[in-house]
Amino acid sequence: MNSIPWLTLLLVVPVGTVLVLQVLPRRATALIKAVTVAGTLANAAIVAGLLVAFDRAPGTKAYALPQGGSHAAPLTFQFQEFHTWVPAIGAGYHVGIDGLSAWLLALDAGLFLLAAVVVSSRDTERLKLFCGLLLLAEGATMGVLLSLDLLLFYFFWEGMLIPLYFLLGFWGGPERGRATLKFVVYTVAGSLLMLLSIIYIYFDQTATASGHLTFDLQALILNPTPTHDVVGFSAFGQHVSLLLTPRQFAFVGFALAFLIKVPIFPFHTWLPDSYVNAPVAVLVFFAGIVGKLGAFAFVRYALTLFPGRVQDFHYVIAALAVISIIYGALLALSQRDIKRLVAYASMSHLGYIVLGIFVLNANGLNGSILQIINHGIIIAALFLIVAMIEARTGTRDLRELGGLEKRMPWFYAFFLVTTLAALSMPGTNGFAGEFTILLGAFTATWALAAFAFIGTLLAAWYMLRLHQGVMHQPLTPRGEAVRDIRITEGLILAPLAALMILLGVFPKPVGDISKATVNQYVSIATGTQPTLGAPQAVAPPAEAG
Amino acid sequence: MSHALLAATAIPQNGMSTDKAKTLVILVLVLPLAGALLNAALGPRLGRRFVNYAGTLSILASLIVTLVVFFTILGADQSLRSTTVTLWTYIDLGPGNLNVDVSFTLDQLSAVMMLVITGVGFLIHVYSVGYMEHDATPHRFFSYMNLFIFSMLLLVLAANLLILIVGWAMVGLASYLLIGYYYERRSAVLAARKAFITQVIGDIAMVVAAFMLVLGLGAHSLSLPVIFATAHDGFAVNGAYVTAICMLLALGAFAKSAQFPLHTWLPDAMEGPTPVSALIHAATMVTAGVYLIARFHTLFDMSVLAQGMVACVGMGTALMAGVIALSQIDIKRVIAFSTMSQIGLMIFAVGIGAYSAGMFHFITHAFFKALLFLAAGNVIHALHDEQDVRLMGGVERFMTNTGRYFLVGSVALAGIIPFAGYYSKEDLLGFGAVYGPGAPALYIAGLVVNVLTGIYAFRLYFLVFHGEPQTARISDAKEARRVMLVPVALLALGSVVSGFLLQFPLPGIGKNVIGDWLNPVFAQYGGTVLAEPSTATVLLTQLIGLAASLLGVGLARQWFFFHSPDAEVVASRVPRFLTLLSLHRFYFDDIYDAVLVRPSLAAARGVRRVIEPRYIDGAVRGVGSALSELSVDFRTYQTGFIRDYAAIMTIGAVGFVAIMVLLVAR
């Protein structure tokens, strides 16, 4: 099995598909669409195979230290591949998946497939370029999920921005210029802070006798870092303390990058503008997966690189997450533009995901992973629904909408299921994730959960306001001539709605894959994981796949 | 299903085998769900006949399975009557973490609930065939109704708190869908939203209770048998922790059962079609709170404070709703407030620990209240959707049978011997005379409720069916079709016999069927079953209670029999403040609107219009422009956007770091 580099294929397939697209004539739209769908479908098939083959109870593996010798790996990765990349600075091409990234890969592949299907069901200007950028975005997001090397991760993380910039900038709505700029500047600012932190961490590690430094994640987690004093400087004969240790500053750098990416209050103001101006095919993966990569990176990097230090900050970030939940919900409640309403609803929901991560227990983190999947499905469906409404009625203003159920009974059914999932109705996937997250939060401190429940109550309110405002009450003139959804549109919404119910009554598969990994992350973050200070003898050196 | 039937009769004396229990549970749940899905997907294509059959027959099939369940439990030995089965694992996050099974319990309590749900549910479905004959989308109606039956069965069968919460929320969903059935009416849309959001408050309370059970007992499985079995070891009796859990569960129950302070949605819920009011907002869903407290008797028995609170809220709601019912002019709203009042009595009963008495009243109430709603439905149907009692009068002349059935329902509701309501109401009030906080204070309040019930029940009957017709169209009213009369007649039969057949009041005479059937459930996990009051007490309370009821009926006759209907009639008879409270439903809607709804909306608007643009996004922009002004050559850079945002981000980042530093600094 391991003879085939499956994970590398996940990166090669999208890029290869882009190359194929270059050969095709610009006019052959049907062919371009087919190739794009085929490319994303191939990736989805590989991910499906990986999930089936994924070892759910992998145990602990040996990890060969760059300093020589080996140690029990703090995180267990599967399907690993390793190649030297820039040996001089210790950066490698190291990819692998664990119970955290496995489901995110599935979501990623699924949403890009969905985006490709959405693209092929409508007319798009400069189709070839659009499809090419879409596939590049898929490759970059896959790379973010797969890489196990800080430099490689940073490469993909920044690389993700480029196709998104062009997709938003060329195909966006009326205010795309402003929105794109805002998004890019925010994100770049965050990334630069992260880069500083990465560089600091790199130089802060204890070099081996031979002077080896490394960007490898596992090695950095294991590395015993020297303890530093609080940063300070002397000025005018006075010692001025900056109150944090350098390590804590590094954490803040990472945290800011991810808080912006998710986004969490008060770093969210790029979100409504970008979402409202993004075309629907882009929104499917922009809202569905890109934001979640911030949450993913929180777990993968912010929780692990600062063993025991996360506890200095986790209540600050959890509190910001709770504020985000309520703040986003209040904004959603007061919107008249349904697309903007959904954008703020998304922000509120993302707060739950970050909350689950920073309560630092297994229930919370498992719940967050589950909710990342759930929210990806729900938000994609919601934006598709908004787009269908806008395409039919020509408006997104709640005051001009109403009574569409009369004209669109099938659409109503899908919208109802999506609405219920978005307001965490028990029996839908939204509830399964939120229940688990809030149980984790309640275990950490009941107050966090108590405030988060305000968001749950508000969610019922704004989602019903949206749903009933569009579907119920007397039919408005805008809706007079509206037709129900076509079969192709139904086939796009049906799998999403089915997943909302399926994962609502049977969320177990997600937990089965994530739980072993989650325990590792939690024990690293809470400082209960042994590092090199307490070495364990593990026999075989190499990276067994 | 025939397989299940055969299996049911095969082993009479033993408990149910796991396989058989699984089959029965699956069947009883899947049948209504299949009906719902069939109607939703194929109904529009296959037409009204198909919809009617799919809707009613799926419930009939579910009723038959329920009967199999019932007789199997009946045939089993006393100790083997409870069977719990697991269908699949919901989630399993490893030891010490959430670990939930989808499991169900068949026992005496769930069997009683199932019988009422599918039995009364079937009759109401049949009735609906007639009532909805002119409706444009019957498939939608029956789909929602079947979904409700499925959800309600899920609720009462659940052996896991998380699954119970799923059923709990889904009945709320079905209720929402049916309240908002006439979705082109703005009032219906708002009523549905109000009901849903109130239910969410209750759901959240239940979820928090579940969290506390996980933390307090380490019950990561949330399995009800595990929770009940470990509660005595895990919680101190009358401790704050178990009291808090009970309070939260009770809050959930109050939301579902329309009890103070979460009662305001029920009268608005009458926006739904009348069969919905009968099934969901009278017979079954609104009594789920009673079931919940009875099911969690192990916990409630451990907290005197929570029990006392529940009893007081129940009796308080019974009184309040009774007063409000006096002045309502909408025929359905009178019955709705009557429902609220009667459920208050049931909540009172389970609050003082008289669980089987509460369940007994639930059963009889399901009959006579469904009867009243359906009979009222006949009148509304015949009068072309007229619901104002001031415009009725003399209807009995034109709708003799409906009038008689309505009278039966009213007598049963008022609690006149030998009708069903008499036995169940006096039974629970008898317990109230002896048990409960400050007994017999609440019992005396209960007597007032009896008087009020007599007045409003017969006020309604006289106003609608007696006197002179107030509008011309009443003379055009025609008696309902047979499909709408037969279910009413059967419910009337139940309203007569379900009292004395199930429980004859005097100890030693007759049989205490319902108590004998249910008490073993309430004795489980070290529970105590309240001893029957002494014969003398029972005799005395029965007589006093009957006298109070008759007094109410007498007053109603005095005031309303000869009067032409008039909205303000009550006003001249009772103190003015009571009239005002009654007409304005104790001002709860106004208070909630002023204290909760408006401030929330104002906050939301404030965030959108002021905080977000001016402070959050504005601070970002403002810092940016401030920086550009400081910069020497800002005029040469006309495209200052990137720079602005970069500057802003830096400032923002520094600010964030400063906050973190202040919070974390040691």
Interface residues (C-beta under 8 A of the other chain):
Chain A: R178 L181 K182 V185 Y186 V188 A189 G190 L193 L242 L243 L244 Q248 F249 V252 L256 F265 P266 F267 H268 T269 D312 F313 V316 Y327 L330 L331 L333 S334 Q335 A362 N363 N366 G403 E405 K406 P409 A413 L420 L423 M425 P426 G427 F431 A432 F435 T436 L438 L439 F442 T443 W446 A449 A450 F453 T456 L457 L458 A460 W461 L464 R465 Q468 M471 H472 Q473 P474 L475 V505 F506 P507 K508 G511 D512 K515 A516 V518 N519
Chain B: A40 P44 W88 T89 Y90 I91 D92 L93 G94 G96 N97 L98 V102 L162 I165 V166 W168 A169 M170 L173 G180 Y183 E184 R186 V189 A192 R193 F196 I197 V200 I201 D203 I204 V207 V208 F211 V214 L215 S600 L601 A603 A604 R605 V607 R608 R609 E612 I616 D617 V620 F641 I642 Y645 A646 M649 T650 G652 A653 F656 V657 I659 M660 V661 L662 L663 V664 A665
